[in-house]
Amino acid sequence: MSNLSRRNVLSLGVALGLVSAASAIPAWASTGGAAAGTDPWWTWDDEVDRLMADILGTGQVPAVNTALRPWVNNSDPLPTGLPADLAGHLRQANRLPSWADATKLRRAADFNRRKDTYLFMLYGLGSGIMSTVIPREAKSVYWSAGGADMQDRAAKTFTFGYDLSDLNAFEPSGQFVVTANKTRLVHAAVRHLLPQSSHWRAVADEQIPISNGDILVTFHSLGTYVHRKLLEWRVPMSAADEEAFLHQWQVAIHLLGVRDEFIPKTWAEADAQSTRVLTPLLSPTTEGKELAEDLLGLTAQIDLGVTRGFLNEFVRYVLSDAVGDWLGLRRDYAAAALVRTGWPAYIAFREGLLPVAPAGFYLFDQFIRAIAMLFLNKVSSPTTTPITIPTGNRPG
Ligand code: HEM
């Protein structure tokens, strides 16, 4: 569908009241409605969406998945056996943008290594659970094929975080550029498939999911949120570290198909955008509550050295009691007190700002290491990635 005809469909939907909740989505720009084609809420990934619609329509997805499976490292040649137009797209998209700064990317990789335990914790428990209170994301994830098997889906999503945080992520021996390109294809397939799901259509406030705006919202729940938390927790970071961390995310969302002009240039811009378009969107949904329970249930199965009550309270601590209440996370007031006082002291000690280990140090240490291991035990083999293009939706 061309951008223009998509917009017509959507405007018609609004006019007929079919996308009634669209008005609940905050305007992107503070100046109000952006002109057609310049509003991230109304921008998708036209060329790739067309390609994937054709591949899905002609039943070529299994063959494409087979061809893509051994394609893993950034320096790997494109696999053979891909449809010509897909190969053409990947040939030009599977590279860093001209504005990528190798020095900043290397610094970001080093920063990720230095702060890895906090990052895994914040991405895993903070951003991961936040995604369940971003209604559009929760509904898309729940009603897509992957929603039926959260363990598998979580493993695939971890691949993205793992590859992004790897020391060589953007280098030829790294894997992130390929992983991001595969993810971009998965998103394009979802844009074609979800509108065919009557379950999704019954709950969605949009007709085509995963706009550039939605991807930016998710970026704010990941990068912008994590950056803010690190500042709040007084984790030492230099200005160059902060800039490098932003740069790595700018490149990542470019690779996911977000137009360069929509990508925030500074943390101040990202924070302002996040306050405008992410914060007011957060709310509970039936789908999100179930996904959160699945995710926390999975996490609790691993020996984290803490009780489920502690896990619930940690989530409340990193995301607020409002979110904890929306998700019905059972209270454990003793654990809450321990987290509130013990966690800041734990960070201060780890960062060399406290001379003696505080009470609860080993509990926090075991917890944080166990969460990190979840990321580091890469579920797949090193020569394949588990990210595959879906062929259908969640059955019902
Ligand atoms: C798939 C990452 C934004 C919905 C994936 C996958 C990854 C990923 C790694 C492949 C793993 C899998 O197949 O489960 C990201 C990142 C984003 C982002 C890093 C932004 C920075 C979004 C948004 C939505 C979304 C905004 C919806 C509003 C989905 C869905 C799937 C998917 C429905 C397919 C699940 C399936 O059925 O297999 N994403 N995503 N994603 N993503 Fe995203």
Boltz pocket constraint, residues with backbone or C-beta under 6 A from the ligand:
constraints:
  - pocket:
      binder: B
      contacts: [[A, 136], [A, 137], [A, 138], [A, 140], [A, 141], [A, 144], [A, 145], [A, 146], [A, 147], [A, 152], [A, 153], [A, 156], [A, 157], [A, 160], [A, 179], [A, 183], [A, 186], [A, 187], [A, 190], [A, 209], [A, 210], [A, 211], [A, 214], [A, 215], [A, 216], [A, 218], [A, 219], [A, 222], [A, 253], [A, 256], [A, 387], [A, 388], [A, 390], [A, 392]]
      max_distance: 6.0
